[in-house]
């Protein structure tokens, strides 16, 4: 299990005990806007965390409904959460962007195709930017500073990427990229 996934699940349980479904819903509704986490793997992760002694589960029943489990954080799990949170906050690890991998292989596309793809990416980023701005304004009204700061961080990263793509596209269109860097004939 990835550290981020462990941190997210333990953090949600630190907030309050939850059913597995509630954890999945919270991940899908809020956390998925800024973190990649497979919602399908939530129960598997909860089982691993339980085996490690970080969470405990208790059965709850609601009348004629099948038995459900409520997961809660153990003291050991709280210590693990604090350790992971501290590690994540002080880590200077550079984010890994799959876009960088695509840029590495960009010279293998014809120049006109590469330009269209870059412009397409910027159009998609513009839509994401509008959605993030809307989310940010809704969060500002609810005084959710921590969530608003996440949205602001993502907006700044996205805007930087848009500026970068515009620069690369401009250099590519004006043929400032030399032939050794651009092996495809146009």
C-alpha positions as CSV (number, residue, x, y, z in Angstrom):
1,X,0.0,0.0,0.0
2,X,1.3,3.5,-0.9
3,X,2.1,5.9,1.9
4,X,-0.4,8.4,0.5
5,X,-3.2,5.9,0.6
6,X,-2.3,4.9,4.2
7,X,-2.1,8.6,5.2
8,X,-5.5,9.3,3.7
9,X,-7.3,6.4,5.3
10,X,-5.8,6.9,8.7
11,X,-6.5,10.6,8.5
12,X,-10.1,10.1,7.6
13,X,-10.4,7.7,10.6
14,X,-8.6,10.2,12.8
15,X,-11.5,12.6,12.0
16,X,-14.0,10.0,13.1
17,X,-14.8,6.3,13.0
18,X,-16.4,5.4,9.6
19,X,-17.9,2.6,7.6
20,X,-15.8,1.5,4.7
21,X,-18.5,2.9,2.4
22,X,-18.2,6.3,4.1
23,X,-14.4,6.3,3.5
24,X,-14.9,5.5,-0.2
25,X,-17.5,8.2,-0.5
26,X,-15.2,10.8,1.2
27,X,-12.3,9.8,-1.0
28,X,-14.4,10.1,-4.1
29,X,-16.2,13.3,-3.2
30,X,-13.3,15.4,-1.8
31,X,-9.9,13.8,-1.8
32,X,-10.0,12.6,-5.4
33,X,-9.9,16.2,-6.5
34,X,-6.3,16.5,-5.4
35,X,-5.0,13.0,-4.8
36,X,-5.0,9.8,-6.9
37,X,-6.4,6.9,-4.9
38,X,-8.1,3.8,-6.1
39,X,-11.5,3.8,-4.4
40,X,-11.9,0.1,-5.2
41,X,-8.9,-0.8,-3.0
42,X,-10.3,0.8,0.1
43,X,-11.5,-2.4,1.8
44,X,-8.2,-4.2,0.9
45,X,-6.3,-1.3,2.5
46,X,-8.5,-1.3,5.6
47,X,-7.8,-5.0,6.0
48,X,-4.1,-4.5,5.7
49,X,-4.2,-1.6,8.2
50,X,-6.2,-3.8,10.6
51,X,-3.6,-6.6,10.4
52,X,-0.9,-4.1,11.2
53,X,-2.9,-3.0,14.3
54,X,-3.5,0.6,13.0
55,X,-7.3,0.3,12.8
56,X,-9.9,-1.9,14.4
57,X,-13.3,-2.8,13.1
58,X,-16.5,-3.3,15.0
59,X,-19.7,-4.8,13.7
60,X,-22.8,-2.7,13.5
61,X,-26.2,-3.8,12.4
62,X,-29.1,-1.8,11.3
63,X,-32.3,-3.8,11.8
64,X,-32.8,-6.2,8.9
65,X,-29.8,-4.9,7.0
66,X,-26.7,-7.0,6.7
67,X,-23.9,-6.5,9.2
68,X,-21.6,-3.5,8.5
69,X,-18.2,-2.7,10.0
70,X,-17.2,0.6,11.5
71,X,-13.5,1.2,11.4
72,X,-11.7,3.3,14.0
73,X,-8.1,4.4,14.6
74,X,-6.1,2.6,17.3
75,X,-3.4,4.4,19.3
76,X,-0.8,2.7,17.2
77,X,-2.6,3.9,14.1
78,X,-2.7,7.4,15.5
79,X,1.1,7.3,16.0
80,X,1.5,6.0,12.4
81,X,-0.7,8.8,11.1
82,X,1.4,11.4,12.9
83,X,4.6,9.9,11.5
84,X,3.2,9.8,7.9
85,X,1.8,13.3,8.1
86,X,5.1,14.7,9.4
87,X,7.1,12.8,6.7
88,X,4.7,14.1,4.0
89,X,5.0,17.7,5.2
90,X,8.8,17.8,5.4
91,X,9.5,15.7,2.3
92,X,11.3,17.5,-0.5
93,X,10.5,14.8,-3.0
94,X,9.8,16.2,-6.4
95,X,6.3,15.3,-7.8
96,X,6.3,12.8,-10.6
97,X,4.4,14.0,-13.6
98,X,3.5,11.6,-16.4
99,X,3.5,14.7,-18.7
100,X,7.3,14.9,-18.3
101,X,7.6,11.4,-19.7
102,X,5.5,12.4,-22.6
103,X,7.7,15.5,-23.2
104,X,10.7,13.2,-23.2
105,X,9.3,11.4,-26.2
106,X,7.7,14.4,-27.8
107,X,10.4,14.5,-30.6
108,X,9.0,11.3,-32.0
109,X,5.8,13.0,-33.1
110,X,5.6,15.1,-36.2
111,X,5.8,18.8,-35.3
112,X,2.2,19.6,-36.3
113,X,0.8,16.7,-34.3
114,X,2.9,17.6,-31.2
115,X,1.5,21.2,-31.5
116,X,-2.1,20.0,-31.7
117,X,-1.5,17.7,-28.7
118,X,0.0,20.5,-26.6
119,X,-2.8,22.9,-27.5
120,X,-5.3,20.1,-26.7
121,X,-3.7,19.6,-23.3
122,X,-3.9,23.4,-22.6
123,X,-7.7,23.3,-23.5
124,X,-8.2,20.5,-21.0
125,X,-6.2,22.3,-18.4
126,X,-8.3,25.4,-18.9
127,X,-11.4,23.4,-18.1
128,X,-9.8,21.9,-15.0
129,X,-8.7,25.4,-14.0
130,X,-12.3,26.8,-14.2
131,X,-13.5,23.8,-12.1
132,X,-10.8,24.4,-9.5
133,X,-11.6,28.1,-9.4
134,X,-15.3,27.3,-8.8
135,X,-14.4,24.8,-6.1
136,X,-12.1,27.4,-4.5
137,X,-14.8,30.0,-4.3
138,X,-17.3,27.5,-2.8
139,X,-14.7,26.5,-0.2
140,X,-13.9,30.1,0.7
141,X,-17.6,30.5,1.7
142,X,-17.4,27.5,4.0
143,X,-14.2,28.6,5.8
144,X,-12.4,25.4,4.8
145,X,-8.9,26.8,4.8
146,X,-7.1,23.6,4.5
147,X,-9.1,22.5,1.5
148,X,-9.0,26.0,-0.1
149,X,-5.2,26.0,0.3
150,X,-5.1,22.6,-1.6
151,X,-7.2,24.0,-4.4
152,X,-5.0,27.1,-4.5
153,X,-1.8,25.0,-4.6
154,X,-3.3,22.9,-7.5
155,X,-4.3,26.0,-9.3
156,X,-0.8,27.4,-9.2
157,X,0.7,24.2,-10.4
158,X,-1.8,24.0,-13.2
159,X,-1.3,27.7,-14.3
160,X,2.5,27.1,-14.3
161,X,2.0,24.1,-16.6
162,X,-0.2,26.1,-18.9
163,X,2.5,28.8,-19.2
164,X,5.1,26.2,-19.8
165,X,3.1,24.5,-22.5
166,X,2.5,27.9,-24.2
167,X,6.3,28.5,-24.2
168,X,7.1,25.1,-25.6
169,X,4.4,25.4,-28.2
170,X,5.7,28.8,-29.2
171,X,9.3,27.5,-29.5
172,X,8.1,24.5,-31.4
173,X,5.9,26.6,-33.8
174,X,8.7,29.0,-34.5
175,X,11.1,26.1,-35.1
176,X,13.5,27.2,-32.4
177,X,14.1,23.6,-31.5
178,X,17.1,22.2,-33.3
179,X,17.1,19.1,-35.5
180,X,19.1,16.9,-33.1
181,X,16.3,17.5,-30.5
182,X,13.6,17.0,-33.2
183,X,14.3,13.9,-35.2
184,X,10.9,13.8,-37.0
185,X,10.7,15.4,-40.4
186,X,7.8,17.9,-40.7
